[in-house]
Amino acid sequence: MANWITLSRLLPLALTVVFLYLEGVAFPWAAIPLILLLLVLDLVDGVVARRTGSVSRLGSALDVAMDRLVEFILWVCFSDLRLIPVWVPLVVIARGLIVDAIRALVLAQGETAFGMMHSRLGRFLVSSRFMRDFYGVTKTCAFLALAGVHALRRHMAWAGVTPALLGAMFWIYPAGYALTVLAVALCLARGIPVLLDARAVLRRGLPDDR
């Protein structure tokens, strides 16, 4: 059940991308609740997995993969829409690929993506429910703010500029940029312990390498 909830995020993700790029005033606004739905589904699948006792290596891998897909696609879209600089998706994607390559080795050793963390700092930054939720909420708030800026910008282009719209843009865009920087900082901070705690696995290598 939890795995199906994880995979169900594909539909709102696809619709979000479509709505961000469709012409018209209403479509960018419609992308905002879909981004919020992505967060809700991400939280729900974890709750369901724990309450039903269905936590597994497959579920952990699917959850991480879906998180990557959501953040990679949305960061690239917002960069393409000129809302954030290109270094944001480049940094996030590079970090994600490196960390996931290491996690693939760990999974081959029979451990889960989050169970591989052994240091106290690593368990807090990477495996703790607080940091996972905090990072997810931070990313989502950044996505929501950036989508709001895009919707306001589209609205002003179609319907004209008003003091209310300018006032909203004045605080939403800086908030979105600040949240973006915070999300990237958290992304990097959560990746470093993976590199450190995976050293033992990397030294052992895969069974086929022996």
C-alpha positions as CSV (number, residue, x, y, z in Angstrom):
1,M,0.0,0.0,0.0
2,A,2.7,2.5,1.0
3,N,4.6,1.8,-2.3
4,W,1.5,2.5,-4.3
5,I,1.1,5.8,-2.5
6,T,4.7,6.6,-3.3
7,L,4.2,5.8,-7.0
8,S,1.0,7.8,-7.1
9,R,3.1,11.0,-6.8
10,L,3.9,10.6,-10.5
11,L,0.5,11.9,-11.6
12,P,0.4,15.2,-9.6
13,L,4.1,15.7,-10.5
14,A,3.3,15.4,-14.2
15,L,0.3,17.7,-13.9
16,T,2.4,20.3,-12.0
17,V,4.9,20.5,-14.9
18,V,2.1,20.7,-17.5
19,F,0.3,23.5,-15.6
20,L,3.5,25.5,-15.1
21,Y,4.1,25.7,-18.8
22,L,0.5,26.0,-20.2
23,E,-0.5,29.4,-21.4
24,G,-3.1,31.4,-19.5
25,V,-3.6,32.9,-16.0
26,A,-5.3,30.0,-14.2
27,F,-2.9,27.1,-15.0
28,P,0.1,28.3,-12.9
29,W,-2.2,28.9,-9.9
30,A,-3.5,25.3,-10.3
31,A,0.1,24.0,-10.0
32,I,0.3,25.3,-6.4
33,P,-2.1,22.9,-4.7
34,L,-0.6,20.0,-6.7
35,I,2.8,20.8,-5.2
36,L,1.3,20.7,-1.8
37,L,-0.3,17.4,-2.6
38,L,3.1,16.0,-3.4
39,L,4.3,16.8,0.1
40,V,1.1,15.3,1.6
41,L,1.6,12.0,-0.3
42,D,5.3,11.9,0.7
43,L,4.3,12.2,4.4
44,V,1.4,9.8,4.1
45,D,3.4,6.9,2.5
46,G,5.9,7.0,5.4
47,V,3.1,6.9,8.0
48,V,1.4,4.1,6.2
49,A,4.6,2.1,5.9
50,R,5.4,2.4,9.6
51,R,1.8,1.7,10.8
52,T,1.3,-1.3,8.6
53,G,4.8,-2.7,9.2
54,S,5.6,-2.7,5.5
55,V,8.9,-0.8,5.8
56,S,11.3,-2.5,3.3
57,R,14.4,-2.0,1.2
58,L,12.2,-1.7,-1.8
59,G,10.0,0.9,-0.2
60,S,13.0,2.9,1.0
61,A,14.5,2.8,-2.5
62,L,11.2,3.8,-4.1
63,D,10.7,6.7,-1.6
64,V,14.2,8.0,-2.3
65,A,13.9,7.6,-6.0
66,M,10.5,9.5,-6.1
67,D,12.0,12.2,-3.9
68,R,14.8,12.6,-6.4
69,L,12.4,12.7,-9.3
70,V,10.2,15.4,-7.8
71,E,13.1,17.6,-6.8
72,F,15.1,17.2,-10.0
73,I,12.2,17.9,-12.2
74,L,10.9,20.9,-10.3
75,W,14.3,22.5,-9.7
76,V,15.0,22.2,-13.5
77,C,11.5,23.6,-14.4
78,F,11.9,26.6,-12.1
79,S,15.4,27.3,-13.5
80,D,14.1,27.0,-17.0
81,L,11.3,29.5,-16.1
82,R,14.1,32.0,-14.9
83,L,13.0,31.9,-11.3
84,I,16.3,30.4,-9.9
85,P,19.8,30.3,-11.2
86,V,21.0,27.2,-13.0
87,W,23.5,26.3,-10.3
88,V,20.6,25.2,-8.1
89,P,19.5,22.2,-10.1
90,L,23.1,21.4,-11.1
91,V,24.2,21.2,-7.4
92,V,21.1,19.2,-6.4
93,I,21.4,16.7,-9.2
94,A,25.1,16.2,-8.8
95,R,24.7,15.6,-5.1
96,G,21.8,13.2,-5.7
97,L,23.6,11.1,-8.2
98,I,26.7,10.8,-6.0
99,V,24.8,9.9,-2.9
100,D,22.5,7.4,-4.8
101,A,25.5,5.7,-6.3
102,I,26.9,5.1,-2.9
103,R,23.5,4.0,-1.6
104,A,23.3,1.4,-4.4
105,L,26.5,-0.2,-3.0
106,V,25.0,-0.1,0.4
107,L,21.8,-1.8,-0.8
108,A,23.9,-4.5,-2.4
109,Q,25.3,-5.2,1.1
110,G,21.8,-5.7,2.5
111,E,21.3,-2.4,4.3
112,T,18.6,0.2,3.7
113,A,19.2,3.7,2.4
114,F,18.6,5.2,5.8
115,G,19.7,2.2,7.9
116,M,23.3,2.6,6.6
117,M,23.8,5.7,8.8
118,H,25.9,4.8,11.9
119,S,27.2,8.1,13.3
120,R,25.1,10.1,15.6
121,L,25.2,13.2,13.3
122,G,24.5,11.0,10.3
123,R,21.4,9.5,11.9
124,F,20.1,12.9,12.8
125,L,20.8,14.6,9.5
126,V,19.8,11.8,7.2
127,S,17.7,9.2,9.0
128,S,15.8,11.2,11.7
129,R,12.1,11.8,11.0
130,F,12.6,15.4,12.0
131,M,15.3,16.2,9.4
132,R,13.6,14.3,6.7
133,D,10.4,16.1,7.2
134,F,12.1,19.5,7.7
135,Y,14.0,19.1,4.5
136,G,10.8,18.0,2.7
137,V,8.8,20.9,4.0
138,T,11.6,23.4,3.2
139,K,11.8,22.1,-0.4
140,T,8.0,22.2,-0.8
141,C,7.8,25.7,0.7
142,A,10.4,26.8,-1.8
143,F,8.5,25.2,-4.7
144,L,5.3,26.8,-3.5
145,A,6.8,30.2,-3.3
146,L,8.5,29.9,-6.7
147,A,5.2,28.6,-8.2
148,G,3.5,31.6,-6.6
149,V,6.0,34.0,-8.2
150,H,5.5,32.4,-11.6
151,A,1.7,32.6,-11.2
152,L,1.9,36.3,-10.1
153,R,4.2,37.1,-13.0
154,R,1.9,35.4,-15.5
155,H,-1.1,37.2,-13.9
156,M,0.5,40.6,-14.3
157,A,1.5,39.8,-17.9
158,W,-2.1,39.0,-18.8
159,A,-4.1,41.2,-16.6
160,G,-1.8,44.1,-15.8
161,V,0.2,45.3,-12.8
162,T,-1.6,46.3,-9.6
163,P,-0.2,47.5,-6.3
164,A,-1.5,44.4,-4.6
165,L,0.3,42.1,-7.1
166,L,3.5,44.1,-6.8
167,G,3.2,43.9,-3.0
168,A,2.8,40.2,-3.1
169,M,5.7,39.8,-5.5
170,F,7.9,42.0,-3.2
171,W,7.8,39.5,-0.3
172,I,7.1,36.1,-2.1
173,Y,10.1,36.2,-4.4
174,P,12.7,36.9,-1.7
175,A,11.1,34.3,0.5
176,G,11.2,31.8,-2.3
177,Y,14.9,32.5,-3.1
178,A,15.8,32.3,0.6
179,L,14.0,29.0,0.9
180,T,15.8,27.7,-2.2
181,V,19.2,28.5,-0.7
182,L,18.2,26.9,2.6
183,A,16.9,23.8,0.7
184,V,20.2,23.5,-1.2
185,A,22.2,23.9,2.0
186,L,20.2,21.2,3.7
187,C,20.6,19.0,0.6
188,L,24.4,19.2,0.8
189,A,24.5,18.9,4.6
190,R,22.5,15.7,4.4
191,G,24.7,14.3,1.7
192,I,28.0,14.7,3.6
193,P,27.2,12.1,6.3
194,V,26.3,9.6,3.7
195,L,29.8,9.9,2.2
196,L,31.4,9.6,5.6
197,D,29.3,6.6,6.9
198,A,29.6,4.7,3.6
199,R,33.4,4.5,3.9
200,A,33.3,1.0,5.5
201,V,31.0,-0.3,2.7
202,L,33.2,1.2,0.0
203,R,36.3,-0.4,1.5
204,R,34.6,-3.8,1.5
205,G,33.2,-3.4,-2.0
206,L,30.7,-5.7,-3.6
207,P,30.7,-9.5,-3.1
208,D,31.5,-10.0,-6.8
209,D,34.6,-7.9,-6.4
210,R,36.3,-10.3,-4.0
